[in-house]
Amino acid sequence: MSAVRARFSFRYIVFEGQEKRIGQQGLESRLIGTVANCNRCKASKNWLGRFSTIEHIRNGKLWLSQYLAAEDTTEQDKESIAHAITNTKEEIGRINESV
């Protein structure tokens, strides 16, 4: 097994309501905007985006084009995320108990 496979993991939160999650008015755009506007956030030296044929990706820190100029997350967004994390943990706990 490769080192990448051995260490690979991901995390998720359940966030109800597609219109609240994705698109220009959703949380997705504001999360992207938050990272894009972050002065401390940088791409790593080994980031594959540095080899992109698209200049703003190659010279940027995110491998996407949409929502780079979006606003940052709001306090309400942060509260919604915290609530979603709590609900997700509770749901995972219920699933683990039933197994």
C-alpha positions as CSV (number, residue, x, y, z in Angstrom):
1,M,0.0,0.0,0.0
2,S,1.3,3.4,-0.9
3,A,2.0,6.1,1.8
4,V,-0.7,8.2,0.3
5,R,-3.3,5.5,0.6
6,A,-2.2,4.6,4.1
7,R,-2.6,8.2,5.3
8,F,-5.5,9.3,3.1
9,S,-8.7,10.4,4.9
10,F,-11.3,13.0,4.5
11,R,-13.9,14.8,6.6
12,Y,-17.3,16.0,5.9
13,I,-20.3,17.8,7.5
14,V,-23.9,17.3,6.6
15,F,-25.3,20.7,5.6
16,E,-29.0,20.6,4.7
17,G,-30.4,22.7,1.8
18,Q,-28.8,22.8,-1.6
19,E,-29.5,26.5,-2.0
20,K,-27.6,27.2,1.3
21,R,-24.6,25.1,0.3
22,I,-23.8,25.7,-3.4
23,G,-23.8,28.5,-5.9
24,Q,-23.2,32.2,-5.8
25,Q,-25.5,32.7,-2.8
26,G,-24.4,29.5,-0.9
27,L,-21.8,28.8,1.6
28,E,-19.5,27.3,-1.0
29,S,-18.8,30.7,-2.6
30,R,-18.1,32.4,0.7
31,L,-15.7,29.6,1.8
32,I,-13.8,29.9,-1.5
33,G,-13.8,33.7,-1.1
34,T,-12.5,33.4,2.4
35,V,-9.5,31.3,1.3
36,A,-8.9,33.4,-1.8
37,N,-8.9,36.7,0.2
38,C,-6.7,35.2,2.9
39,N,-3.3,36.9,3.0
40,R,-1.7,34.2,5.1
41,C,-3.0,31.3,2.9
42,K,-0.5,30.1,0.3
43,A,-0.1,27.1,-2.1
44,S,2.5,24.7,-1.0
45,K,5.8,24.4,-2.9
46,N,4.7,21.0,-4.3
47,W,1.1,22.0,-5.2
48,L,0.2,20.5,-8.6
49,G,-1.7,23.7,-9.5
50,R,1.7,25.2,-10.3
51,F,1.7,23.1,-13.4
52,S,-1.7,24.3,-14.6
53,T,-2.0,25.7,-18.1
54,I,-4.3,28.4,-16.7
55,E,-2.3,31.3,-15.5
56,H,-4.5,32.4,-12.5
57,I,-4.5,28.9,-11.2
58,R,-0.7,28.4,-11.7
59,N,-0.1,31.7,-9.9
60,G,-2.8,31.4,-7.3
61,K,-3.6,29.2,-4.4
62,L,-6.8,27.5,-5.4
63,W,-7.5,25.1,-8.3
64,L,-10.7,26.7,-9.4
65,S,-12.0,29.8,-11.1
66,Q,-15.4,30.5,-9.7
67,Y,-16.1,32.6,-6.6
68,L,-12.5,33.8,-6.1
69,A,-13.9,37.4,-5.6
70,A,-16.7,36.3,-3.3
71,E,-17.2,37.8,0.1
72,D,-15.8,36.1,3.2
73,T,-17.8,33.9,5.5
74,T,-20.1,35.7,7.9
75,E,-20.7,35.2,11.6
76,Q,-24.0,33.5,10.6
77,D,-22.1,31.2,8.3
78,K,-19.7,30.3,11.1
79,E,-22.7,29.5,13.4
80,S,-24.3,27.4,10.7
81,I,-21.1,25.4,10.2
82,A,-20.7,24.8,14.0
83,H,-24.3,23.6,14.1
84,A,-23.8,21.3,11.1
85,I,-20.7,19.9,12.7
86,T,-22.6,19.1,15.9
87,N,-25.4,17.5,14.0
88,T,-23.0,15.5,11.9
89,K,-21.2,14.2,15.0
90,E,-24.5,13.2,16.5
91,E,-25.5,11.4,13.4
92,I,-22.2,9.5,13.2
93,G,-22.6,8.5,16.8
94,R,-26.1,7.1,16.1
95,I,-24.8,5.2,13.1
96,N,-21.9,3.8,15.1
97,E,-24.2,2.7,17.9
98,S,-26.4,0.8,15.4
99,V,-23.5,-1.1,13.9
